[in-house]
Amino acid sequence: MTEPTIILHQFRASHFNDKVRWALAFKGLVHQRNTLLPGPHQGTIRKLSGQTSTPVLELDGRAIAGSAAIIDALEQRVPSPALYPADTKERQDALDIQSRFDRDLGPATRTIVFTVFVNELGYPARTFGGEASAVQRGVYRLVLSLVKPMMAKTNGVTDPENVKHCSVITQQALDWIAERTAQQKFLVGESFSVADLTAAALLSPIMQLEHPDMRPAAPVPAALEAMWSEWKNHPPIHWAKGIYRDHRPADAR
Ligand SMILES: N[C@@H](CCC(=O)N[C@@H](CS)C(=O)NCC(=O)O)C(=O)O
């Protein structure tokens, strides 16, 4: 009997989507990807899941929305290798870290990177439209210039106080990770878990990565390089890059 098809409806590069790409790779799950452009994605995603956020995973005939719910379904489907710690207390700790970072760090690092994107529209067009034709990318770039004010507002960039707040949230998360990893390699217990995956993936917008799913779309704007430089000397950025390097397997596709 052939395995039922798993389909990830995704944005390229996006950090919440990378949580799920990472979990699929970690579990060795062969899958298909339906890559959508932010904006035009809404109809497809709403029809599938009744809301508009990616990632959405089609698994066993169900459409599951939200990175944490998807990882939970994958953990049940393929318990080993485990992303959840075996110990009950550690598991709760790891899940709490995931919930907290999904709620505050993920939106904060997205706002930080969008402060650059809104002034460098060719870059998000290249990044999200990497699988589209040159013509489609050109049209998308044009659409982005028309929707720029809405894009800036939706991503929290128009309010300078919010941008400042997002930097503070990110700084606090980095400090917290630095404290946790001062004496231990992983955020929870003795092995890699969903907590490390979440922290590293949600920090990805503020660091330069070489993983094929997250590699920057050349040419990289100087403003983006400058933003990465501002964060790059924080020890947890080194930690997060190490987590990507050592625990993100090649995709099973
Ligand atoms: N809590 C959600 C957040 C997902 C999210 O923010 N997705 C963004 C991309 S990073 C998105 O699809 N935004 C477009 C939209 O919501 O319409 C998760 O964990 O999956």
The ligand as an ORCA input file, in Angstrom:
! r2SCAN-3c Opt
* xyz 0 1
  N       1.052     30.782     15.388
  C       1.143     30.495     13.980
  C       1.728     31.704     13.283
  C       1.836     31.517     11.794
  C       2.153     32.799     11.063
  O       2.321     33.855     11.669
  N       2.251     32.674      9.724
  C       2.524     33.800      8.865
  C       3.819     33.572      8.109
  S       5.220     33.648      9.202
  C       1.420     33.908      7.827
  O       1.076     32.939      7.179
  N       0.897     35.125      7.647
  C      -0.115     35.422      6.650
  C      -1.507     35.377      7.200
  O      -1.714     35.159      8.418
  O      -2.443     35.575      6.409
  C       1.982     29.224     13.789
  O       2.640     28.823     14.749
  O       1.962     28.623     12.724
*
